[in-house]
């Protein structure tokens, strides 16, 4: 990698040799947590010191929340309409019938599909590969890499070999890789595993068969990803009809519904909330980054030396790596097309709750990209300043909102009355504050109504062992959203940002979400 881009593989301040740069990066690491805690602490302080001002601020903030809820609900409905429309189209037939322009002949496009796993069950892995086998796309243009972790031991090796034997003749090539443990400078996680897998595929397949790099699209999937039949046809079509396709990543919508019927109510709310959030993000392309299962041109990926191997949030970091490496000329194309993944379910209710919190904290650990982005913008002088400012504001505001908004609305709205003093409690404003906030929050339930409606649309078929009352529970669960926004939203976000600010031993390592097969274990 060129010396001017030496900072692209920075994971934390200590990775930098220059003392001044290290200090600047450390300040950027502290900033997200400082901003969120300052906001929450400021609301508490102002509620005590200037309760009238705080009450007015909270009412204005509630109005802002109401307008934002309406805005997001409209985007969500629009995104779902596009998604439903795309699911009804035979994309392989359209790919064959359409002149995709000068970019490439679709028949020469290869798909390199990376499936990293650690200790997941054979059933989970086979579900993913079976969906690839059933894809409405040419299998002789699909390269499957089942990427195991060496530290998973003999069991992982046996599973991998068994699955390869069953499926290797279904695709152009089927490769098994074993990511070695204890490689200096790496942390154990998805980023290091798929980077190892992609490099092995390049060495053993792509270069051996002399497949042009610009004819390959890489899909880095979580192992529980189940693709819809036309996913690769849709991806190929979008890729070939995009101007300068090498300058974009391609993002599907993760539908966390594989095991949704088995999940408890709180887990279902978290799963559907994540699904709806990523759906509406497809309508806001300026805010879209790669997440979880995503697709990237191989040539661009190779140019930036693949994913980062020394940090947790490799799925979103790769977007920022590519944006900085392309001097701002890189983006994400929304596919308006889903892939199915697992909701977070464990054998017991409390273990499920614990796992959900850890998963949400890991996702919130994406805040580690904020110092990376700010430092990268500082180093890269070729990116337009206004573009830097816009992207930085959008990204920082997203994590700040994640950590603060729910707490301000649902918990701190009563503070001026509680700690504002007797004089304030006797004012008309103090009397009306609870009524006004309650009225505004009632109007904001439009978001809950929209979510409940869309839940019924995307539900997979109900297993025969559940009664019809289970459908009713899918509707009645949505008032729990308020609790999940705080317990599994704000709290893990504050946790992650505080850990980033403290640094050192408080930094998060990679945590693999356990995949529990309900049917197998019952």
C-alpha positions, -999 to +999 in steps of 0.1 A: +000+000+000+013+035-009+030+053+019+006+082+017-022+058+027-003+043+056-031+053+080-057+031+063-050+001+086-050+021+118-073+005+145-064+026+175-042+055+186-013+032+197-009+020+161+005+053+150+042+060+154+040+098+153+034+112+188+013+141+176-008+120+154-012+094+182-025+122+205-049+135+179-063+101+172-067+095+210-087+128+213-109+116+184-114+083+204-126+102+234-149+125+215-180+103+209-184+092+245-176+127+258-203+142+235-230+117+245-222+119+283-220+157+281-254+158+265-270+136+291-252+153+320-261+187+305-298+178+304-297+168+341-278+200+351-300+223+332-331+206+346-318+216+381-302+249+373-327+263+347-358+241+348-379+264+326-353+264+299-350+226+302-388+221+300-389+242+268-360+223+254-376+189+261-409+200+245-390+212+214-370+179+214-402+159+216-416+178+186-384+171+167-388+134+176-424+134+164-414+149+130-384+126+127-407+096+134-431+107+107-402+113+083-386+078+090-420+061+088-426+075+053-391+065+042-397+030+057-429+025+037-413+038+005-383+014+010-406-015+016-426-008-016-394-009-036-383-040-018-416-058-024-415-048-061-380-062-065-389-095-049-416-100-076-392-095-105-374-124-122-340-108-121-322-136-139-346-133-168-342-095-168-304-099-167-305-121-198-329-098-217-313-065-208-283-049-225-263-040-193-241-015-211-204-014-218-193-025-183-192-062-188-210-093-202-230-107-173-219-142-182-184-134-174-191-120-139-180-143-111-192-142-075-168-150-047-189-158-016-171-159+017-187-178+046-168-174+078-177-197+107-163-206+141-185-230+162-218-228+143-238-259+137-237-280+105-274-272+101-268-234+101-240-237+075-260-260+053-290-237+053-268-209+040-251-230+013-284-247+003-298-212-005-267-205-027-273-238-045-310-228-051-300-194-065-314-184-098-279-178-112-252-197-130-234-219-104-204-222-127-197-186-119-199-189-082-168-196-060-177-206-024-151-202+004-161-219+037-137-200+060-132-219+093-112-207+123-082-230+132-089-225+169-123-241+164-105-274+163-112-308+148-150-304+149-150-274+125-127-293+102-150-323+101-180-302+094-162-282+067-150-313+049-184-330+051-202-299+036-176-295+009-180-332-002-217-327-004-217-294-023-184-289-042-198-302-075-226-277-074-204-247-079-174-236-101-151-240-071-155-248-034-126-239-011-121-246+026-097-223+045-085-224+081-076-190+095-045-195+118-047-183+153-023-160+171-011-141+139+008-110+152-011-078+149-045-095+144-075-100+166-097-130+163-128-121+144-146-120+111-124-094+095-092-114+099-109-146+088-125-133+056-093-115+047-074-147+050-101-165+030-101-139+002-063-140-001-064-178-003-091-177-030-070-152-049-039-173-047-055-208-053-084-200-076-086-165-091-049-162-101-046-198-112-076-196-135-066-160-145-100-146-137-099-108-143-102-089-110-128-065-125-151-095-133-154-106-097-179-094-070-171-105-035-200-112-010-189-114+026-217-131+044-224-140+080-227-177+082-264-176+090-272-156+058-298-172+036-302-155+002-334-152-017-335-170-050-328-139-072-302-122-049-272-127-072-291-119-103-303-087-087-267-079-075-252-085-109-279-064-126-273-035-103-235-038-106-236-038-144-261-009-147-242+013-123-218+039-137-183+032-125-193+000-106-158-004-091-164+027-070-193+012-050-202-014-025-236-031-027-258-034+004-288-058+008-313-055+037-307-079+065-340-095+075-336-111+109-364-136+105-348-171+100-359-181+135-382-153+144-411-176+155-389-192+182-377-159+196-391-143+228-410-110+224-381-087+233-358-105+209-384-102+182-387-065+188-349-060+186-347-082+154-376-064+136-363-030+147-329-038+132-346-050+100-367-019+096-338+004+104-316-011+077-346-011+053-352+026+056-315+033+054-317+022+018-338+053+012-310+075+026-281+066+005-260+095+019-261+077+053-255+042+040-224+022+048-216-015+045-230-036+073-229-073+081-235-092+049-224-070+019-209-072-016-178-054-029-159-054-062-128-076-059-106-052-077-114-024-052-110-048-023-076-060-035-065-024-040-070-016-003-055-050+009-089-064+019-106-060+053-089-048+084-077-076+106-070-058+139-104-044+148-140-054+154-162-034+130-147-047+098-180-046+080-184-008+082-147-001+083-141-015+048-164+012+034-144+040+051-111+023+039-123+023+004-137+059+006-103+072+018-084+051-007-105+065-035-101+100-022-138+104-015-149+089-048-166+058-033-201+050-021-227+024-013-255+013-037-287+001-019-299-031-035-335-027-021-333-065-018-332-087+013-311-115+027-324-135+056-305-139+089-310-152+124-326-133+153-306-135+185-321-165+204-305-186+232-318-216+252-331-194+280-348-160+282-321-144+303-293-158+281-311-144+251-313-110+268-276-111+277-267-121+241-288-093+227-271-067+248-237-080+238-247-081+201-261-045+203-229-034+221-208-049+194-228-031+167-225+001+187-188-005+188-189+008+153-182+041+170-146+031+167-149+042+131-155+078+142-118+085+152-108+066+121-129+087+098-119+120+115-082+111+114-086+099+078-102+132+067-074+151+085-048+131+066-065+130+031-064+165+016-078+153-017-114+149-005-136+180-007-139+198+026-177+201+025-180+164+017-158+156+047-179+179+069-212+164+057-201+127+061-185+134+095-216+151+108-240+123+096-218+096+111-213+113+145-249+124+148-260+088+142-240+074+171-249+104+193-286+099+187-282+062+194-268+069+228-289+099+239-323+103+222-343+076+239-330+086+273-338+123+267-374+115+256-385+086+278-365+092+310-352+127+313-384+145+303-396+144+339-364+158+354-374+195+355-404+186+377-384+163+399-353+183+405-363+218+393-374+230+427-407+240+443-409+274+425-408+257+391-433+230+402-459+257+409-457+271+374-482+265+346-454+251+324-445+225+350-482+215+352-485+211+315-451+195+308-462+159+314-495+164+294-476+179+264-449+153+263-474+125+267-495+139+238-465+142+216-453+107+224-488+093+217-486+109+182-452+094+178-467+059+180-472+062+143-438+045+141-451+016+162-482+012+140-461+012+109-437-014+124-466-036+135-481-035+100-448-043+082-441-071+107-470-091+093-458-086+057-423-100+062-431-128+086-420-162+072-446-190+073-457-200+108-444-234+120-472-259+125-464-263+162-475-227+170-511-217+172-529-188+155-526-167+186-489-163+178-499-139+151-517-117+176-485-117+198-466-103+169-488-072+170-492-069+208-454-070+213-447-036+199-454-014+230-422-031+243-403-010+218-399+018+243-381-005+267-358-020+240-348+015+228-333+022+262-321-013+274-309-026+241-303+008+224-290+036+245-273+016+272-251-006+250-243+025+229-232+044+259-213+013+271-194+011+238-186+048+235-174+049+271-151+019+265-137+036+234-130+068+254-113+048+282-093+027+258-067+001+268-082-030+285-117-015+282-117-018+244-140-045+230-127-077+213-147-096+187-177-114+202-193-141+181-231-142+184-240-178+194-263-196+169-287-218+187-308-242+167-342-243+185-356-272+165-325-294+170-325-288+207-362-294+214 
